[in-house]
């Protein structure tokens, strides 16, 4: 009878496993599936952005363009030239080893930017992840210009139409830099908007060369901003139930990292004057950020346009260029992966956009150790295993205390059961009897819980370290695990995790409450299903941690039970 029952349970488990595999195949992530089939919406060419006119206190008659500011941060009204707007022109495409982008000559905005070194899916390495785009799926562009009394972007009749010598540019082999110049002339002033790209980098220099050949002093100020709609994060998965941050961030005047959720920007506009600093838009794995001059004071602000798009950026103090003189002003724009070492080099605090949550002060050292290990072994999967071993060794004394307490509780379990039978429903006498038993046996009933609670912050911090680090994206381990940031395609690791949890329960004392005991027996099954869609790197950590815990707990339990048998 028992044999038949075991066979039925095994058959049911196999059928359930095959059904989960088929469900996963039928309901695969649509973005990844589209990328494999070559029809990803992110691979489409971006459209020319529409620039809505939304008069507001802090913007010009061109709704996207903020007012220029004086050195003290006060707004400067814009004067409106009388020239007519030019007709629209085609986009300008630029390609380097790290970036593929398009620039709209109307205003010189970056309206599309893809990352060839970060494909959407491993099965289609030729389809790069699209960070910036202006399409039916998403509005996410980087804008910059010159506002102020004579700023060409503050005109009532539209933003300037720049001209370029070519419609496409490519960083040549053997060259480390590529400069792309856009030119525009108006009222005796010649403007050159220069984009400078560097091999192997995601940082773009954006400079304005102003040649004032008019008979009057020119006045204007640089601005840079990121414009994005409220659509979801295309690089994130909420399968774990813990979505990463999507929204804006900036470096505040008091030298702290500040995040702005979408609902925060819905409530009101930010306006803060900061020396140096930066303004960024964050999503899972990737970030875009404007970084103006470090030695200047800039007004950082957020607002929404009439179409519901969010704008976050800076406005630099207005400058004067005398008649016959020339001037150059500029900023830097980063668009790419959250690589901490590079972000640290660009501007103070920018590396904090790798958002490890409220336990970042623990997560940062963990990532540093993980990176050191990776430098030695060259594989992020084995690095996770070795880091888990190091953490387990560091907490060995605490874990040993916990397991000794559990082993002792298991040892006296028969005596506790005898007390329950003796006192029945008399809870007061039962509690007194149990306290006397604990005192006699020198057992702390909380001894198994407190050491685990002490370790929980480290476990949570490691969770966010593995969850947020772009280095895990499409990083292979062994065999079927080709991407540690995605779920195990065969669900082998979650099943091993559930089995290891069940074995751990066998080593733990049985809860005194029958209902609690039944719930504990169900936990391995519940957690197995819960972990099915967790990133493989996170599940790998839990499997290794459980295996090490089982080995340590088994050894300590065997010691204590062996000593008790001799007495």
Beta strands, then each sheet from edge to edge (+ up, - down):
strand 1: 68-69
strand 2: 75-76
strand 3: 92-95
strand 4: 100-104
strand 5: 109-121
strand 6: 124-134
strand 7: 139-147
strand 8: 168-170
strand 9: 177-186
strand 10: 189-198
strand 11: 203-212
strand 12: 218-228
strand 13: 247-251
strand 14: 257-260
strand 15: 271-275
strand 16: 279-282
strand 17: 286-291
strand 18: 297-304
strand 19: 310-316
strand 20: 319-321
strand 21: 326-337
sheet 1: 1+ 2-
sheet 2: 8+ 3+ 4- 5+ 6- 7+ 12- 19+ 18- 15+
sheet 3: 8+ 3+ 4- 5+ 6- 7+ 12- 20+
sheet 4: 9+ 10- 11+ 21- 17+ 16- 13+ 14-
end
